[in-house]
Amino acid sequence: MLIPTSDFIGLEGLTHLCAGGETPMLKSHANAVNRFMGDKVWGEESRERFESTSQQCKSKIGQLLHVDAEEIALLAHSSEGVNLLAHALPWKSGDNIIVADVEFPSDVLPWKRLEKIGVEVRIVKNRNWSINLEDIDAAMDENTRLVAISHVSYFTGQRLSLSELADLVHSKGALLHVDATHAAGVVPVEAYHADTLVSSCYKWLLGVHGAGIFYWNRASLPDLEPPFLGWHTPLSIPEWNEPGAYTPRPDAGRFEPGNEGFISVYILDNALGRLLEIGIPSIEKYVLGLSSQVWEGLNDLGWEMMTPRESEHSAGNVCFMAENIKQVTDALEEKGIYIWGSYGGVGRARVSTHLYNSEDDVAKFLNAMKEIPVTHAQPA
Ligand SMILES: Cc1ncc(COP(=O)(O)O)c(C=O)c1O
C-alpha cells in the first residue's frame, strides 16, 4: 500500500473498500486541527494565518488540477459550486443543457430549476452503463449552452476523457462543466480542459466535509460574475462609509462571499500534501492495479459489471449490479468488509480501492463474495 493503514484512525483490521463514499482520517489531521486551534488566538494575525494556509492549500489544488491557484475557490461543498454556476451564467429561454442519466443528483437538480425560465435539460441515456460521446454529440444543437458531466461516474465508475469531451463540446460553441469528485486524488485531472469544475474533498482527497473545490477557467470565462456577494467578493473590503462599493476580485476569491471553512481547509491542505508527495501518477498506477483485480474477480464470479474493463475508461470505483444490495453489504459488513451501495436499496454496488488498500483487502473481499449468491447475473 502507498500509505500504511496505521497512519489512519481506526483503519487497522478493517477491509475498507469505500473511498468513493467516505475515507478514514489520517492521524496527522489532528496536528492540522491543533494548528488551526492555535492560530485562532492571535487577533488580526489569526486571519493572516488562515489566509496563508488557504493560499498554500489552493497552490496544492492548482498542482493537483494543473491550473493556476488563483482560479480556485473553496466553497462549502461541491454541490454549492454547481448551484453557483447555475446562478452565474446568463440563461435565456430556449437554451439547453446536456447531462447524463447516471449523474449524481447534485449534478442534475441545479439545472432542472432553470426549466422554470425556459431552459431545457436534456438527459443522455447510458448504453450498457456507458455514456458515449456520440450520444452527447447527437443531443447537442445550436442552442446547447452547457454540457455538465462527471469525469468519473459515482454510479458506474466509467472515466471519460476530459480532452475528448472538451474538443466535442467546444467545437459546438458550448461550455463544459465537470464534477471531478471521483477522479481528483486518484487519477490525473487536467481541469484546464473544462470551463468550470467542482470536486468534493472528503472522499478520494482524504479531507473532510466543509470544503468543496470550485475551479474557474478565467481564460475561457473571463466575465463570470459571482452570483452571491459578501465582504470577500470585492477587490478590497469596502470602506465603512461606503459598504456597497463593489469591484469584483480578479481571482476566484470572488466566488467566496465570506470566510472559508478554515478548519476543513487546514485538514485538506494536510491531505493534499500527502497525496502530492506520493504523486498522482503513482496513485493511479497502484489503484488501477487493485481495481482491475476487483473487476476480474467479480466478473469471474458472474456478477453483472457496470464499470468498463479498460484502465483508461475506469479509475478507483468498480461497480456491479445486485438484486438486493443491502443483503450483499450486510453479509460483507459481518466480516469487517465495507463497500458502498446505498442508492435505492435495489441496484448497484460500488467497490472503491485507494492508496491505503492492499491486494490482501481485494482477496478478502473476493473470498467473501464467493459465499454470496449471484443475484444479478451477467447479461447473456
Ligand atoms: C459525483 C459526486 N458529486 C458530488 C457529491 C456530493 O458532494 P458534496 O457533498 O461535496 O456536495 C457526491 C457525493 O457522493 C458525488 O458522488
Ligand as a Chemical Component Dictionary entry (heavy atoms), coordinates in Angstrom:
data_LIG
# 
_chem_comp.id                   LIG 
_chem_comp.type                 NON-POLYMER 
_chem_comp.pdbx_formal_charge   0 
_chem_comp.three_letter_code    LIG 
# 
loop_
_chem_comp_atom.comp_id 
_chem_comp_atom.atom_id 
_chem_comp_atom.alt_atom_id 
_chem_comp_atom.type_symbol 
_chem_comp_atom.charge 
_chem_comp_atom.model_Cartn_x 
_chem_comp_atom.model_Cartn_y 
_chem_comp_atom.model_Cartn_z 
_chem_comp_atom.pdbx_ordinal 
LIG C1 C1 C 0 -20.161 12.815 -8.044 1  
LIG C2 C2 C 0 -20.476 13.446 -6.748 2  
LIG N1 N1 N 0 -20.567 14.775 -6.696 3  
LIG C3 C3 C 0 -20.874 15.399 -5.538 4  
LIG C4 C4 C 0 -21.112 14.684 -4.378 5  
LIG C5 C5 C 0 -21.512 15.409 -3.148 6  
LIG O1 O1 O 0 -20.539 16.271 -2.803 7  
LIG P1 P1 P 0 -20.753 17.481 -1.783 8  
LIG O2 O2 O 0 -21.314 16.903 -0.541 9  
LIG O3 O3 O 0 -19.349 17.990 -1.670 10 
LIG O4 O4 O 0 -21.648 18.453 -2.448 11 
LIG C6 C6 C 0 -21.010 13.300 -4.397 12 
LIG C7 C7 C 0 -21.262 12.527 -3.163 13 
LIG O5 O5 O 0 -21.402 11.335 -3.127 14 
LIG C8 C8 C 0 -20.707 12.681 -5.617 15 
LIG O6 O6 O 0 -20.620 11.333 -5.667 16 
# 
loop_
_chem_comp_bond.comp_id 
_chem_comp_bond.atom_id_1 
_chem_comp_bond.atom_id_2 
_chem_comp_bond.value_order 
_chem_comp_bond.pdbx_ordinal 
LIG C1 C2 SING 1  
LIG C2 N1 SING 2  
LIG C2 C8 DOUB 3  
LIG N1 C3 DOUB 4  
LIG C3 C4 SING 5  
LIG C4 C5 SING 6  
LIG C4 C6 DOUB 7  
LIG C5 O1 SING 8  
LIG O1 P1 SING 9  
LIG P1 O2 DOUB 10 
LIG P1 O3 SING 11 
LIG P1 O4 SING 12 
LIG C6 C7 SING 13 
LIG C6 C8 SING 14 
LIG C7 O5 DOUB 15 
LIG C8 O6 SING 16 
# 
